[in-house]
């Protein structure tokens, strides 16, 4: 007699109703409105020089909610191909010669996804003062809605066919041969339906049409087989469970929403569920040139094998139960065994549904993470002509400008392609509109032919921001040491080497150096420098005998030569020793790409770096190194603060050998009066003359109150010194 003739037991009705209610509850709780998409680790590529792309990748990866998973692209062609083939949701092609970049999207993807990607990337670029235009690409003219609709239709048809077969002929065949015939008939029917759908709905090549027919056939056969398997295990309740699972797992497919804009674990389900694999296979063949289709097909095959095994197991279990016990004494254990086996299927299924409910409930993640505005330039302050060292000192003494820069030390500089000079300072006194004054760890000025402008971050703080505080992590700031400029077509890549410092008290010398760092800026012609990245070089360690890299730096022949200084730790030795490393400018933030001069060649190990100048009678912690007419010069104050003279060391190569250094100008400090003069830095491209160089030195007071009262005394002065 047909199963339709039997009245349904109450427990089956209750179980079926409960399972059929699950999809509605989950859909109401889990699916955000289409107008409020939320990106979650959507793969996204960036085309830019390595130092820029890696920094933006890190920035994208660190956004709240991890909306994007950034990947540096090897080339623009590769990035565009990845977008067209669906491997990434978009590609940002950066044009650093201008301030406008190109965002490439695939117009076959869901509109909600493209809108979310565009919104997020636009926010990220705004932090660097950049804009973008949007272009689209694709490999197919097939509408994405067509693949989604056909995938849903094939799956629904497969489930309906399986339910009809189960109700008419029983949930599980009595013999294995009958089960094989049943599945074979479903397979043939599914392939026929898939071939007809591929022929009617897709205008594609012959090979694509064959592949689409196979995928559509699998889209029908797999849910049919799973429904038969669950029906064989649990009867009508199993078929209800099959419908529930299909609706829940196929929610993105049913709504035509890309899984990338839904909360986790939709991405995982998209990769490994039958409905997710069906969609990936269909879109891979029809929209993305086959990308991902093979992997998705293997997932479908694995699910089909699992369903077939479940059907065989169910047939064997039903056969054992129908055979009955050999005696009355064994009947209760046999019955209890059957009920336990059913419970072993039903209870884990209910637990999985509950787990899904708790995991994928949406949080309060924003559609686009807020990103602060980029740095801007202050108004231009006229300086008059600059033809001599006297003019430089006139500007330093008398030009007040805005409150962005009242006074500061260091003053390392680099020349940009557009003729401006970028100058970086350490602790900088800044005054706000209400008259309040404060120090920031660093600042930057732009010097034109007759104009000075400040570079002001959106928060009004340091141009290289302090490292974020964290549990057990005190505030750490950055003092610039050197600048190197790498010209690129249409823009400059500016690397500012800095020492990271932690304040330990209230006095001017109450601080400790924890290591080096490098900050990278992009400077378009006439525009404000925009910070790309800040990278700490090595772990925090207050060890003065460890070299602090970036004490001086210079770019020559495609290499950034980066000098490091270290204390000997010996009593009555006040100078610093000098060592050398080199790295490609676009890899300066990657310590793995650094190489260290070991006296004969370039070593991967920092420990192999040899002294070029010894600490006894050595340089200041920060100095200048440059090349002039084939000779390399190191300019510094011998014996740092406690020294009294500017010295010049010379060598035939960047790595030496350097001579003992010659005094070229007096530079004493007067501790009794509180006047400090320190850190002479050379500016070889500023007012150049063949046998001399312009040098700036920092001035300061031991009393912070005196600096606040007269900030002009906390500005660099300039001298010209001869070159040996």
C-alpha positions in Angstrom: 0.0 0.0 0.0 1.2 3.5 -0.8 2.5 5.6 2.1 -0.1 8.2 1.2 -2.8 5.8 2.5 -1.4 5.9 6.0 -2.4 8.5 8.5 0.6 10.6 9.7 1.5 10.0 13.3 1.3 13.1 15.5 5.0 13.1 16.2 5.8 13.2 12.5 3.3 16.1 12.0 4.9 18.1 14.9 8.5 17.4 13.7 7.6 18.4 10.2 5.9 21.6 11.2 8.8 22.6 13.5 11.3 21.9 10.8 9.3 23.8 8.2 9.1 26.9 10.5 12.9 27.1 10.8 13.6 28.7 7.4 11.2 31.5 8.0 12.7 32.3 11.4 16.2 32.2 10.1 15.5 34.3 7.1 13.8 36.9 9.2 16.8 37.1 11.6 19.8 36.5 9.3 19.2 38.3 6.0 20.0 42.0 6.2 18.0 44.3 3.9 19.5 44.6 0.5 19.8 48.3 0.9 22.2 47.9 3.8 25.0 45.5 2.6 27.8 44.6 4.9 31.1 43.5 3.4 33.0 40.7 5.2 36.5 39.8 4.1 35.7 40.4 0.5 38.9 39.7 -1.5 40.2 42.9 -3.1 43.4 43.7 -5.0 45.5 46.9 -5.1 47.8 47.8 -7.9 50.6 50.1 -6.6 54.3 50.1 -5.7 55.0 47.5 -3.1 55.4 49.9 -0.2 52.1 51.6 -1.0 50.0 48.5 -1.8 51.2 46.5 1.3 50.4 49.5 3.5 46.9 49.9 2.0 46.4 46.2 2.3 47.2 46.3 6.0 44.9 49.3 6.4 42.0 47.6 4.6 42.6 44.4 6.6 42.5 46.3 9.9 39.2 48.1 9.2 36.4 47.5 11.8 34.5 44.3 10.8 37.2 43.3 8.3 35.1 44.4 5.3 37.9 43.8 2.8 40.7 41.2 2.5 43.4 43.1 0.7 45.8 41.5 -1.8 48.7 43.2 -3.5 48.5 42.6 -7.3 51.5 41.7 -9.3 50.4 43.8 -12.3 47.5 45.8 -13.6 46.7 43.2 -16.2 46.6 40.5 -13.6 44.3 42.6 -11.3 41.8 43.3 -14.2 41.8 39.6 -15.1 41.2 38.6 -11.5 38.2 40.9 -11.4 36.8 39.6 -14.7 37.2 36.0 -13.5 35.6 36.7 -10.2 38.6 35.9 -8.0 38.4 39.3 -6.3 35.4 41.7 -5.9 37.4 44.6 -7.2 40.8 46.1 -8.0 42.1 49.5 -7.2 44.5 50.7 -9.8 46.4 53.6 -8.2 47.7 56.4 -10.4 50.1 58.1 -8.0 51.0 60.7 -10.7 47.6 62.2 -10.0 45.2 62.1 -7.1 42.5 60.0 -8.9 42.6 56.3 -9.0 40.5 53.7 -10.8 38.3 51.1 -9.2 37.6 48.2 -11.4 34.4 46.2 -10.7 32.7 43.2 -12.4 29.3 44.2 -13.7 28.1 40.6 -13.5 28.3 40.7 -9.7 25.4 41.6 -7.5 24.7 45.4 -7.5 24.7 45.5 -3.7 28.2 44.1 -3.6 29.6 46.6 -6.1 28.0 49.5 -4.3 29.4 48.3 -0.9 32.9 47.9 -2.4 32.8 51.3 -4.0 31.6 53.0 -0.8 34.3 51.3 1.3 37.2 52.0 -1.1 36.1 55.6 -1.5 36.3 56.0 2.3 39.8 54.5 2.5 41.1 56.7 -0.3 39.7 59.8 1.3 42.2 59.3 4.1 45.0 60.0 1.6 43.3 62.9 -0.1 42.5 60.8 -3.2 39.5 60.3 -5.3 38.5 57.6 -7.8 36.6 56.8 -10.9 34.7 53.5 -11.4 35.0 51.2 -14.4 33.5 47.8 -15.0 34.7 44.6 -16.8 33.3 41.1 -17.4 33.8 38.0 -19.5 30.2 37.4 -20.2 26.9 39.1 -21.2 24.8 36.6 -19.2 22.8 38.3 -16.5 23.7 37.2 -13.1 20.0 36.9 -12.2 19.7 34.2 -14.9 22.2 31.9 -13.2 20.6 32.4 -9.8 17.1 31.8 -11.0 18.0 28.6 -12.9 20.0 27.3 -9.9 17.0 27.8 -7.6 14.6 26.3 -10.1 16.7 23.2 -10.7 17.2 22.6 -7.0 13.5 23.1 -6.2 12.5 20.8 -9.1 14.9 18.1 -7.7 13.4 18.3 -4.2 9.8 18.1 -5.6 10.6 15.1 -7.7 12.3 13.3 -4.8 9.3 14.0 -2.5 6.9 12.6 -5.1 9.0 9.5 -5.6 9.2 8.9 -1.9 5.5 9.4 -1.3 4.5 7.1 -4.2 7.1 4.4 -3.9 8.3 4.5 -0.4 11.2 6.3 1.3 13.8 3.6 0.6 13.8 0.8 -1.9 13.8 -2.7 -0.5 16.7 -3.8 -2.7 19.9 -2.2 -3.6 19.3 -2.7 -7.4 16.0 -0.8 -7.1 17.8 2.1 -5.4 20.4 2.2 -8.1 17.7 2.3 -10.8 15.9 5.1 -8.9 19.0 7.3 -8.7 20.0 6.5 -12.3 16.6 7.5 -13.5 16.9 10.8 -11.6 20.3 11.4 -13.0 19.2 10.9 -16.6 16.1 13.1 -16.1 18.3 15.8 -14.4 20.8 15.9 -17.3 17.9 16.2 -19.8 16.4 19.0 -17.9 19.8 20.7 -17.6 20.6 20.4 -21.3 17.2 21.9 -22.2 17.7 24.8 -19.8 21.3 25.4 -21.0 20.1 25.5 -24.6 17.1 27.8 -24.0 18.5 30.3 -21.5 22.2 30.7 -22.4 23.7 32.0 -25.6 27.2 30.7 -25.1 29.8 28.5 -26.8 29.3 24.8 -27.3 31.8 23.8 -24.6 30.2 26.2 -22.1 26.7 24.9 -22.9 27.8 21.4 -22.2 29.3 22.4 -18.9 26.2 24.4 -18.0 24.0 21.4 -18.8 26.1 19.3 -16.4 26.0 21.8 -13.6 22.2 22.4 -14.0 21.8 18.6 -14.0 23.8 18.4 -10.8 21.8 21.2 -9.3 18.7 19.1 -9.7 20.1 15.7 -9.0 22.0 16.6 -5.8 19.0 18.0 -3.7 16.9 15.2 -5.1 19.4 12.6 -3.8 19.8 14.4 -0.4 16.0 14.5 0.0 15.7 10.8 -0.8 18.5 10.0 1.7 16.9 12.1 4.5 13.5 10.6 3.7 14.9 7.1 3.9 16.4 8.0 7.3 13.6 9.9 8.9 10.5 9.5 6.7 8.4 12.6 6.1 10.3 14.4 8.8 13.5 13.8 6.9 12.0 15.4 3.8 10.8 18.4 5.8 14.4 18.7 7.1 15.7 18.6 3.5 13.4 21.5 2.6 14.5 23.5 5.7 18.1 23.0 5.0 17.7 23.9 1.3 15.9 27.2 2.1 18.3 28.2 4.9 21.6 27.3 3.0 20.3 28.7 -0.2 19.1 32.0 1.2 21.7 34.1 -0.7 20.9 32.1 -3.9 17.2 32.6 -3.4 17.5 36.4 -2.9 20.2 36.9 -5.5 22.5 38.4 -2.8 26.3 37.9 -3.0 27.6 36.0 0.1 30.3 38.7 0.5 27.7 41.2 1.8 26.2 38.8 4.4 27.5 38.0 7.9 29.7 34.9 8.5 29.4 31.9 8.2 27.8 32.6 4.9 31.2 32.6 3.2 32.0 29.2 4.6 28.5 27.9 3.6 29.0 29.4 0.2 32.2 27.4 -0.3 31.0 24.0 1.1 27.2 23.8 1.0 25.4 22.1 -2.0 23.6 25.3 -2.9 26.8 27.4 -2.6 28.8 25.0 -4.7 25.9 25.0 -7.3 26.0 28.8 -7.5 29.8 28.9 -7.8 29.8 26.2 -10.5 27.1 28.0 -12.5 28.7 31.5 -12.2 32.2 30.1 -12.8 31.1 28.6 -16.1 28.6 31.3 -17.3 30.1 34.5 -15.9 33.8 34.1 -14.9 35.4 32.0 -17.6 35.5 28.8 -15.5 37.2 30.2 -12.5 36.3 28.2 -9.4 34.0 25.8 -11.3 36.2 22.7 -11.0 36.5 23.1 -7.2 32.7 23.6 -6.9 32.1 20.6 -9.1 34.2 18.4 -6.7 32.2 19.7 -3.7 29.0 18.7 -5.5 30.4 15.2 -6.3 31.4 14.8 -2.6 27.9 15.7 -1.4 26.4 13.3 -4.0 28.6 10.5 -2.7 27.6 11.3 0.9 23.9 11.2 0.0 24.3 7.9 -1.9 26.0 6.3 1.2 23.2 7.6 3.4 20.6 6.0 1.2 22.5 2.6 1.3 22.8 2.9 5.1 19.1 3.7 5.5 18.0 0.8 3.3 20.1 -1.6 5.4 18.8 -0.2 8.7 15.2 -0.5 7.5 15.8 -4.0 6.3 17.2 -5.0 9.7 14.3 -3.4 11.5 11.7 -5.0 9.3 13.3 -8.5 9.8 12.4 -8.4 13.5 14.1 -10.2 16.4 14.5 -14.0 16.5 12.9 -14.1 19.9 10.7 -12.0 22.2 13.4 -11.4 24.6 15.5 -9.5 22.1 12.6 -7.2 20.8 13.0 -4.3 23.3 16.7 -3.9 22.8 16.2 -4.0 19.0 13.4 -1.3 19.2 15.5 0.9 21.5 18.4 0.6 19.1 16.3 1.8 16.2 15.0 4.8 18.2 18.6 5.7 19.3 19.7 5.6 15.7 16.9 7.9 14.6 17.7 10.3 17.5 21.3 10.2 16.4 20.2 11.8 13.2 17.5 14.2 14.4 19.3 15.7 17.4 22.5 16.7 15.6 20.5 18.2 12.8 18.5 20.3 15.3 21.8 21.3 17.0 23.3 22.4 13.7 20.3 24.6 13.0 20.6 26.2 16.5 24.3 26.7 16.0 23.7 28.4 12.7 21.1 30.7 14.3 23.5 31.8 17.0 26.5 32.3 14.7 25.0 34.3 11.9 22.8 36.7 13.7 24.0 40.1 12.2 25.9 42.5 14.4 26.2 46.2 14.3 29.0 46.5 11.8 28.8 49.7 9.7 28.3 49.4 5.9 31.5 51.4 5.4 34.1 51.9 8.1 34.7 55.6 8.9 38.1 56.8 7.8 39.6 60.2 8.8 40.3 62.9 6.3 43.9 63.2 5.0 46.5 65.8 5.7 46.1 69.3 4.2 48.5 72.2 3.6 48.1 75.4 5.5 48.0 78.8 3.8 51.2 80.0 2.1 53.4 82.3 4.2 55.6 84.5 2.1 59.3 84.2 2.8 60.9 86.5 0.2 63.8 85.3 -1.9 66.2 82.7 -0.6 69.7 83.3 -2.0 72.0 82.8 1.0 72.4 81.3 4.4 71.6 84.7 5.8 68.2 84.5 4.1 67.6 81.1 5.7 68.4 82.5 9.1 66.1 85.5 8.5 63.3 83.1 7.7 64.0 81.0 10.8 64.1 84.0 13.1 61.3 86.2 11.7 58.7 84.2 9.8 56.0 83.5 12.3 53.3 82.0 10.0 50.4 80.1 11.6 50.3 78.3 14.8 51.0 74.9 13.1 54.8 75.5 13.6 56.1 77.7 16.4 59.3 75.9 16.9 61.0 72.5 16.6 64.3 70.6 16.3 65.9 68.2 13.8 65.0 69.8 10.4 66.0 67.0 8.0 65.0 67.8 4.4 64.5 66.3 1.0 63.9 67.9 -2.4 60.7 67.1 -4.3 60.3 66.9 -8.1 58.0 70.0 -8.1 60.8 72.1 -6.6 59.5 72.2 -3.1 61.4 71.0 -0.1 59.9 68.7 2.5 61.4 69.4 6.0 60.6 67.2 9.1 61.0 68.2 12.7 61.0 66.4 16.0 59.1 67.7 19.1 57.2 70.7 17.7 55.5 73.5 19.6 52.0 74.2 18.2 49.6 76.9 19.1 45.8 76.7 18.6 43.3 79.5 17.9 42.4 79.8 21.5 46.0 80.6 22.4 46.8 77.3 24.0 50.2 75.7 23.2 51.2 72.1 23.1 54.0 69.9 21.8 53.5 67.2 19.2 56.1 64.6 18.5 56.8 65.6 15.0 55.8 67.9 12.2 56.4 68.7 8.5 56.9 71.9 6.5 56.9 72.5 2.8 59.4 75.1 1.5 58.8 76.6 -1.9 60.9 79.2 -3.7 59.2 82.0 -1.7 56.6 80.3 0.5 56.3 78.1 3.6 53.4 75.9 4.2 52.7 73.5 7.1 51.3 70.0 6.7 48.4 69.5 9.1 46.8 66.1 9.7 43.0 66.1 10.1 43.3 65.6 13.9 45.7 68.5 14.2 48.4 66.3 15.8 51.7 64.9 14.7 52.2 64.2 11.0 53.5 60.7 12.0 50.9 59.9 14.7 51.8 58.3 18.0 51.5 54.6 18.1 48.0 53.6 19.5 47.9 52.7 23.1 46.9 49.2 24.2 46.8 47.0 27.2 50.3 47.2 28.7 51.4 49.4 25.9 52.3 53.0 26.9 52.3 55.9 24.5 55.1 55.8 22.0 55.9 58.7 19.6 58.3 59.2 16.6 61.2 61.6 16.3 62.3 62.0 12.6 65.9 61.5 11.8 66.3 61.5 8.1 64.4 61.9 4.8 65.0 60.3 1.4 63.0 61.0 -1.7 62.5 58.5 -4.5 61.1 60.3 -7.6 58.5 58.3 -9.6 56.7 59.3 -12.8 54.4 62.1 -11.6 54.9 61.7 -7.8 57.5 61.3 -5.1 57.8 58.4 -2.6 59.1 60.0 0.6 60.5 57.8 3.4 61.0 59.4 6.8 63.2 57.4 9.1 62.4 58.0 12.8 63.3 56.7 16.2 60.4 55.6 18.4 60.6 57.1 21.9 58.9 56.6 25.2 58.9 59.4 27.8 60.1 58.4 31.2 59.9 61.7 33.1 59.5 65.4 33.0 63.0 66.5 32.1 64.4 67.2 28.6 66.5 64.0 28.7 63.8 61.8 30.4 63.1 59.5 27.5 64.3 56.2 26.1 64.7 55.1 22.5 62.9 51.8 21.7 64.2 51.3 18.1 63.7 52.7 14.6 60.8 53.2 12.4 59.9 54.3 8.8 57.0 56.4 7.7 56.2 56.5 4.0 54.4 59.4 2.3 53.1 60.0 -1.3 53.5 63.5 -2.6 51.8 64.5 -5.8 52.9 67.8 -7.5 51.7 70.8 -5.6 49.7 68.6 -3.2 50.1 67.9 0.5 52.1 64.8 1.5 49.8 61.9 2.5 50.9 59.3 5.0 50.7 55.8 3.6 52.3 53.7 6.4 54.2 53.7 9.6 56.3 50.6 10.3 58.3 49.8 13.4 61.6 48.3 12.6 62.1 45.4 15.0 60.6 44.9 18.5 60.7 47.5 21.3 63.9 47.3 23.2 65.5 50.1 25.2 69.1 49.0 24.4 71.3 51.9 23.3 73.9 49.5 21.9 71.5 48.2 19.3 71.7 50.2 16.0 68.8 52.6 15.4 68.4 52.5 11.6 67.6 55.6 9.7 70.0 57.9 11.5 70.9 59.0 8.0 69.7 57.8 4.6 70.3 58.5 1.0 69.0 57.1 -2.3 71.5 56.2 -5.0 71.4 53.9 -8.0 68.0 52.4 -7.1 69.0 51.7 -3.5 68.2 53.4 -0.3 71.4 53.4 1.8 70.2 53.5 5.5 72.7 54.2 8.2 72.3 53.1 11.8 74.0 54.5 14.9 74.6 52.8 18.3 76.2 53.6 21.6 79.1 51.5 22.8 77.8 51.5 26.4 81.3 52.3 27.6 82.0 55.0 30.1 83.6 58.2 28.8 82.5 57.3 25.3 79.9 59.8 24.2 79.8 59.4 20.4 77.9 56.8 18.3 79.2 54.2 16.0 78.0 54.1 12.4 76.8 51.0 10.4 75.1 50.6 7.0 72.2 48.7 5.4 70.5 49.0 2.1 67.1 48.2 0.6 65.1 49.0 -2.4 63.1 52.2 -1.7 59.7 50.5 -2.4 60.6 47.8 0.1 61.9 50.0 2.9 59.1 48.8 5.3 60.0 45.1 4.8 62.9 44.2 7.1 63.2 40.9 5.2 64.4 42.8 2.2 67.1 44.7 4.1 70.8 43.7 3.6 73.7 44.8 6.0 77.3 45.6 5.1 79.5 43.1 6.7 82.8 44.5 5.5 83.0 42.4 2.3 79.4 42.2 1.1 75.7 42.4 1.9 74.4 40.0 4.6 70.9 39.1 5.6 71.7 39.3 9.3 71.8 42.6 11.2 74.3 41.1 13.6 76.8 41.0 10.7 76.8 44.8 10.2 80.3 46.2 10.9 81.3 49.6 12.3 82.2 52.2 9.6 83.0 54.9 12.2 83.7 53.8 15.9 81.8 55.2 18.8 85.0 56.7 20.5 85.1 60.2 18.9 82.1 59.2 16.8 79.0 60.8 15.4 75.8 62.1 16.9 72.8 59.8 17.1 71.4 61.5 14.1 73.6 62.8 11.2 73.7 63.3 7.4 75.5 61.3 4.8 75.6 62.4 1.1 77.7 62.1 -2.0 79.5 64.9 -3.9 81.7 64.4 -7.0 82.3 60.7 -6.2 83.2 61.3 -2.5 80.9 60.3 0.3 80.7 62.6 3.3 79.2 62.1 6.8 78.5 65.3 8.6 77.8 65.3 12.4 78.7 66.8 15.8 81.5 64.7 17.1 80.6 63.1 20.5 77.0 64.2 20.2 75.6 66.6 22.9 78.9 66.7 24.8 81.0 67.5 21.8 81.9 71.0 20.6 82.6 70.8 16.9 81.0 69.9 13.6 83.1 67.2 11.9 83.1 65.8 8.4 84.2 62.2 7.7 84.9 61.2 4.0 85.0 57.9 2.1 85.2 56.7 -1.5 82.1 54.5 -1.2 78.9 54.5 0.9 80.4 51.7 3.0 83.7 53.5 3.5 86.4 53.3 4.5 85.8 56.6 6.3 88.7 58.7 7.6 88.9 59.9 11.2 86.9 63.0 10.5 88.0 66.7 10.4 86.6 69.6 12.4 84.9 72.2 10.1 83.0 74.5 12.5 82.6 75.0 16.3 79.3 74.0 17.8 79.5 74.1 21.6 76.5 73.9 24.0 76.4 75.9 27.3 74.8 73.8 30.0 75.2 76.6 32.6 73.1 79.0 30.6 70.8 76.3 29.4 71.6 76.9 25.7 71.8 73.7 23.7 73.2 73.4 20.1 73.1 70.0 18.6 72.3 67.7 15.6 74.0 69.4 12.6 72.4 68.1 9.4 73.6 68.7 5.9 71.4 69.9 3.0 73.6 69.2 -0.1 71.0 70.3 -2.6 70.2 73.6 -0.8 72.1 76.6 -2.2 74.9 74.2 -3.5 78.5 75.3 -4.0 81.3 73.0 -5.1 83.5 72.9 -2.0 81.0 73.5 0.8 77.6 72.5 2.1 74.8 74.2 4.0 74.3 72.7 7.4 71.4 73.4 9.9 71.7 72.7 13.6 69.1 72.6 16.3 68.8 75.0 19.2 67.0 74.4 22.5 66.8 75.4 26.1 67.0 73.1 29.1 63.9 75.0 30.4 60.6 74.2 28.7 59.2 77.4 30.1 61.8 79.5 28.2 60.9 77.7 25.0 57.2 78.5 25.5 58.0 82.1 26.2 60.2 82.5 23.1 59.6 79.7 20.5 61.9 81.5 18.1 64.8 80.2 20.2 63.6 76.7 19.4 64.2 76.9 15.6 67.2 75.6 13.5 70.0 77.9 12.4 72.1 77.6 9.3 75.8 77.8 8.6 77.9 76.9 5.6 80.9 74.5 6.2 83.8 73.6 3.9 84.1 70.0 2.6 87.6 68.5 3.1 
